[in-house]
Amino acid sequence: RNHRNLLSLEAAVKYIKRELKPYTKQIRLEEFKVKERTYKNVIANFGPNDAPVIVLGAHYDVCGDQPGADDNASGVAGLLLIAKYLAANQAALKNNFELVFYSLEEPPHFRTEFMGSAVHAANLKKRGAKVKFMISLETIGYYSDAKGSQSYPPMLGLFYPSEGNFIALVGRSSDSILLDFLKVGFIKSANLKLISLAAPSVVTGIDFSDHLNYWKQGWLAVMVTDTAFMRNQNYHEQSDTPDTLDYVKIVEVARGLYGAVIY
């Protein structure tokens, strides 16, 4: 599902739309062109259209010729599960939950205006949407109880566990209030260890996903992640396969995030 393989990307779009159909009629495609090629974000909405917007997003493309099970089919799966939870509680929703499945998060388009999330964030801004915050689901499926399985940017390892058996909620220092709010709801709703980090954006990995494009528009945004290459040696490799993932924990991440955003 890399940027060169339009047929595979289109198959992913059709799959996502098919999985969303039982839960909402509000599904649309956000198309954009890069070098005469057309790419698509898939967007689904839940809740009142005139309410403030909460964006939850996950990219479905991969880096190069590899399966991308953790990076980022795991995030897509989690987002689809959140769609199911939102649909079950549709009548009580007080916010407009905009679930976005992005194309072109990966290199060579990462940090460019051609990222699907950059396109989406810019379009939200253009239409004057009242965005409360954004959450990026980025690699949420790989876990290990082995000591030394988790690494960190310089110095952070002194304060956090060496076992990679938790999910991380990450943002800038200015996102700390949002992180605290989400952490409370997550812990109440999921049976999974959660560690949060509010740090300067210069810290390695803080901005390694689609949430960075919502920062650029002036909105609060955070990433939920298993920390990718800081734990998963299969990151951006052909060994990033479905059998390496923990599906029970993926469900717990989805349950936790739903619990965090619904209140």
C-alpha positions as a printed Julia matrix, in Angstrom:
263×3 Matrix{Float64}:
   0.0     0.0     0.0
   2.79    2.45   -0.81
   2.46    5.64   -2.81
   3.46    3.95   -6.07
   0.83    1.21   -5.86
  -2.44    2.96   -6.63
  -4.32   -0.32   -7.12
  -3.4    -1.51   -3.66
  -4.28    1.85   -2.11
  -7.64    1.75   -3.87
  -8.27   -1.74   -2.51
  -7.6    -0.38    0.99
 -10.06    2.47    0.39
 -12.77    0.0    -0.69
 -12.09   -2.17    2.35
 -12.34    0.76    4.77
 -15.58    1.99    3.18
 -17.07   -1.5     3.33
 -16.18   -1.86    7.01
 -17.63    1.57    7.85
 -20.93    1.11    5.99
 -22.79   -0.77    8.77
 -22.07    2.09   11.19
 -22.7     5.35    9.33
 -24.11    6.76    6.11
 -21.85    9.79    6.42
 -18.85    8.47    4.48
 -17.02   10.58    1.94
 -13.76   10.64    0.03
 -11.35   13.56    0.16
  -9.37   13.36   -3.07
  -6.12   15.16   -3.81
  -3.49   14.99   -6.53
   0.25   14.55   -6.3
   2.19   14.48   -9.58
  -0.99   13.71  -11.55
  -1.81   10.76   -9.29
  -5.03   10.84   -7.28
  -4.96    9.84   -3.62
  -7.86    9.55   -1.2
  -8.63   10.11    2.45
 -11.69    8.24    3.7
 -13.8    10.26    6.15
 -16.68    9.11    8.34
 -18.7    11.27   10.72
 -20.64   10.47   13.87
 -22.69   12.85   15.98
 -24.28   16.25   15.26
 -22.91   17.96   12.16
 -23.1    21.4    13.8
 -21.19   20.37   16.95
 -17.47   20.97   17.65
 -15.2    18.54   15.81
 -13.01   15.86   17.36
 -10.72   14.28   14.78
  -9.41   10.74   15.13
  -7.11    9.6    12.34
  -4.94    6.74   11.12
  -2.96    6.35    7.92
  -3.49    3.28    5.73
  -0.47    3.62    3.46
   2.86    1.89    4.12
   6.53    2.67    3.61
   7.98    0.78    0.66
   7.26   -2.84   -0.21
   6.26   -4.27    3.16
   3.03   -5.48    4.8
   2.69   -2.69    7.35
   0.74   -4.68    9.92
   1.73   -2.56   12.9
   2.54    0.49   10.76
  -0.27    1.16   10.3
  -2.94   -1.48    9.71
  -3.14   -1.7    13.51
  -4.16    1.97   13.71
  -6.75    1.49   10.96
  -8.21   -1.52   12.79
  -8.41    0.46   16.02
 -10.14    3.35   14.28
 -12.69    1.02   12.67
 -13.47   -0.42   16.08
 -13.97    3.08   17.49
 -16.44    3.68   14.62
 -18.43    0.69   15.86
 -18.45    2.02   19.42
 -19.53    5.51   18.31
 -22.34    4.11   16.17
 -23.69    2.16   19.14
 -23.93    5.43   21.11
 -24.93    7.72   18.22
 -27.97    9.32   19.88
 -25.96   10.49   22.9
 -22.98   11.99   21.05
 -22.39   15.67   21.81
 -19.46   16.24   19.43
 -18.97   15.72   15.72
 -16.49   12.85   15.6
 -14.62   12.95   12.29
 -12.76    9.68   11.67
 -10.17   10.03    8.92
  -8.19    7.28    7.19
  -5.24    8.99    5.5
  -3.13    8.27    2.49
   0.49    9.44    2.1
   1.69    9.63    5.68
   4.85    7.69    4.85
   8.04    8.8     3.03
   8.65   10.37    0.6
   5.67   12.55    1.53
   6.15   12.72    5.3
   6.48   16.34    6.52
   5.24   17.69    3.18
   2.03   19.44    2.16
   1.07   16.24    0.29
   0.39   14.18    3.4
  -3.26   13.18    3.5
  -3.51   14.63    7.0
  -2.04   17.94    5.81
  -4.71   18.11    3.13
  -7.44   17.27    5.63
  -6.26   19.73    8.28
  -5.97   22.53    5.72
  -9.49   21.84    4.43
 -10.89   21.85    7.98
  -9.26   25.23    8.56
 -10.54   26.56    5.25
 -14.14   25.73    6.1
 -13.82   27.24    9.57
 -14.38   24.04   11.52
 -14.33   24.34   15.31
 -11.81   21.61   16.15
 -11.52   20.65   19.82
  -8.55   18.34   19.32
  -7.1    15.55   17.19
  -5.79   12.05   18.04
  -3.53   10.09   15.7
  -3.55    6.28   16.01
  -0.02    5.31   14.95
   1.29    1.74   15.39
  -0.77    0.38   18.28
  -0.29   -3.4    17.97
   3.18   -4.52   19.14
   3.99   -5.36   22.77
   6.63   -7.21   24.74
   7.08   -8.1    28.42
  10.81   -8.72   27.96
  13.18   -6.49   29.9
  15.09   -4.18   27.57
  12.45   -4.45   24.84
  11.65   -0.74   25.09
  14.02    2.07   24.12
  13.63    5.84   24.39
  15.07    9.13   23.19
  18.12   10.25   25.2
  17.56   10.52   28.97
  13.9     9.46   28.95
  14.84    5.85   29.67
  15.8     6.93   33.17
  12.15    7.64   33.98
  10.19    4.99   32.08
  10.04    1.15   32.13
  12.31   -1.07   30.03
   9.45   -3.43   29.09
   7.47   -2.54   25.98
   4.11   -3.65   27.34
   2.3    -0.3    27.47
   0.63    2.12   25.08
   1.93    5.69   24.95
  -0.02    8.92   24.65
   2.31   11.6    23.35
   2.1    15.33   22.73
   3.87   18.66   23.09
   4.2    20.46   26.38
   1.31   22.68   25.26
  -0.89   19.57   24.86
  -0.48   18.59   28.52
  -4.04   19.52   29.56
  -5.44   17.41   26.73
  -3.15   14.52   27.64
  -4.29   14.62   31.26
  -7.95   14.7    30.2
  -7.6    11.76   27.81
  -5.55    9.73   30.27
  -8.33    9.8    32.88
 -10.95    8.45   30.47
  -8.58    5.9    28.97
  -7.59    4.37   32.32
 -11.25    4.07   33.35
 -12.15    2.25   30.14
  -9.24   -0.06   29.24
  -7.26   -2.84   30.82
  -3.91   -1.7    29.44
  -1.02    0.23   30.95
  -0.87    3.78   29.61
   2.09    6.13   29.8
   1.72    9.76   28.75
   4.43   12.22   27.75
   4.2    15.97   27.2
   7.52   17.17   25.84
   9.08   19.81   23.6
   8.48   19.02   19.94
  12.25   18.7    19.39
  12.24   15.39   21.32
  12.73   12.51   18.86
   9.45   10.85   17.89
   7.07   13.41   19.38
   5.87   14.5    15.94
   6.28   11.24   14.0
   2.72   10.98   12.69
  -0.27   12.81   11.24
  -0.99   14.9    14.34
   1.84   17.27   13.39
  -0.33   18.74   10.64
  -3.02   19.75   13.13
  -0.41   21.49   15.26
   0.42   23.54   12.18
  -3.18   24.76   12.06
  -3.09   25.81   15.71
  -5.03   22.9    17.24
  -4.26   20.56   20.12
  -3.24   17.12   18.87
  -1.68   13.97   20.31
  -0.5    10.56   19.17
  -1.32    7.17   20.65
   1.41    4.67   19.83
   3.31    1.55   20.82
   6.39    3.74   20.08
   7.11    2.04   16.73
  10.86    1.59   16.09
  11.68    2.25   19.74
  10.14   -1.14   20.45
   9.21   -2.97   17.26
  12.22   -4.23   15.32
   9.89   -5.01   12.39
   9.23   -1.31   11.79
   9.43   -0.53    8.05
  10.56   -4.11    7.36
   8.95   -7.0     5.51
   8.72   -8.75    8.88
   5.98   -6.3     9.99
   3.36   -9.04    9.61
  -0.04   -9.69   11.25
   1.22  -12.62   13.33
   3.51  -10.29   15.32
   0.64   -8.25   16.76
  -1.35   -8.49   20.0
  -5.0    -8.18   18.98
  -6.36   -8.18   22.53
  -4.3    -5.07   23.28
  -5.4    -3.39   20.03
  -8.99   -3.79   21.23
  -8.04   -2.34   24.61
  -6.49    0.71   22.91
  -9.72    1.27   20.97
 -11.84    0.84   24.11
  -9.61    3.21   26.04
  -9.67    5.91   23.39
 -13.43    5.64   23.01
 -13.79    6.04   26.76
 -11.43    9.01   26.69
 -13.24   10.98   23.98
 -16.88   10.18   24.72
 -17.09   12.21   27.93
